[in-house]
Amino acid sequence: MHGLGDWLKDGVLISDGAWGTQLQARGLPVGALPDTWNLTHPEQVEDVARTYVEAGSQVILTNSFRAHAIAMHASSAADLDAINRAAVEISKKAAGTQALVFASIGPAGKMLVSGEVSAEELTWAFTAQAQSLARAGADALLIETMSDPEEARLAVAAAKATGLPVIASFAFDSGKNKDRTMMGATPEVVAAAMAEAGADGVGANCGVGVEFAGAICQRLRAACDLPVWIKPNAGLPVVEGAAIHYATTAEYFASHFAALRDAGASFVGGCCGSTPEFIRALVAARGAV
């Protein structure tokens, strides 16, 4: 089995861009759960994955961000297993031999600290999802868009039990300098907690724009020895009627690649609002520095 270090020996890897907004562009209704499309619209999900591979992504994710029992509480265990397995199979088919597949695990959407969900419930949900993703052949597991280090600890423990490499990534979008998670955790707190939990990598995704990502990356890297995953949004969304637009251009986004590399990023990609054009621009920027 490979580890992150084996894959990173030749330098920074380019990951993929947004999935939700890309699926919406292909007809997914706003507010609908994208994960179910793995079973109902697999060709559209595969098209998203393939466009990122063709754009130059060396790592692509899976359409499984919400596919666990807490986020999709009305779904049966069998349905969730099928959704997660299909998520990996679709991305693996699109990736072929050109890209790695890191399976996505998102937060519960319920607060552990307030008692909305228990540690036992989180552990059960994360374990079931991680096992499904691992059995389907994922190369690694990405726990992403986290805000609570304690929830992330539980997710990391569940994911590590599969034997796959595990990255834990947080959304930093709060505080005066936009350097805290919604729960108030700083990059230093997150890095220390995830290193202690046994994660193989730590990172920042979603949150705010790429111009904030360099400082977050540098602080994560200074606080631990783990590889750093960076995947910022394409700026903040602008709502125009029923449509959502992101003003950041692919060129502006990619102009930060050198700064992110110098700050210690091991993986660089885009989150909400980013497109295959962003990945092409990142690939070009990597080749130019």
Steps between C-alpha positions, in 0.01 A plus 500: 500500500624847411523790742477872432878533501535255211261704287660833591862410424491701176348811654159667532204305361210679332161383625161574347244780526142535616250217464170643622496802271615285208215255557256791526624616161399154375149520643523418870232713672631757748461354851484138380751246633762437230593161644182331378601575141762225529209258454252707297732701271838322504591625153475863617712429809759323287506796262598732785779266608624450145513872421731551798726215395514641148582843646805352675384404849733245656257438786123499464236460769179300512140619506446378858524811718162445671467124457488394864215417734482834683503730198269265306295372792211378287719263300548136595839348570475305174421815303792686658737215427387495137540879468851495647612202296367659182676827588838329505432282198396803293807704592733201454358442152556864408847509657633191328877503548523880483382603845463379857155483659460644849152424635314791659345488848323814617381623841182386669332838489402455865682636803682258727559770762128582534386138515325500160699186425703268722857382460368145463265601217779684318739208538242256364414721202860583408611139542228365271579757230877459524472122473275525194738741327804288583339176381419667169869569438568862601869590513459721808228663710446876525306629799410850386330829588523429871459768766511303827832327580320251724268389222804476272682282756215251490495504121877450481484201738223342293687564175838378628344166590474429125879506465487773233682835521276766656500878458291727725413840351324793668304805384652823632250780447447667838668762717637842408772351282293208367747263665267306727244231442136556588580336835788740563787260430820652363737332253736424788227330703382301199850390400590382849169319546517318167864400548409358840198322351725320252400675179746465211430852374324818607353782299261781424219499248191703420491802734588821321714587199845397387657824623454379859627148434873568502507625858282211618724251317815647651358478852382140453842400368685676782286328763555140385704281268205372300443562129258791448189483281380839365174540306349851535176631356492713188428800721168573664177419313289776349126428483320634194137396511496120511857473372825495697818636345861511613698804386853361536661414167708191433800719419479692828457176695799337333715809554519392866647158420863600563409657833311188607790276397743721689271497804531121511198369311526139385167494315333798329154512345177695509177472695158664451466692175820368341489322166726296268633835374640562848678165489647570157624834630655336808674240284642778282611697805675196647684448174612862493663510846 
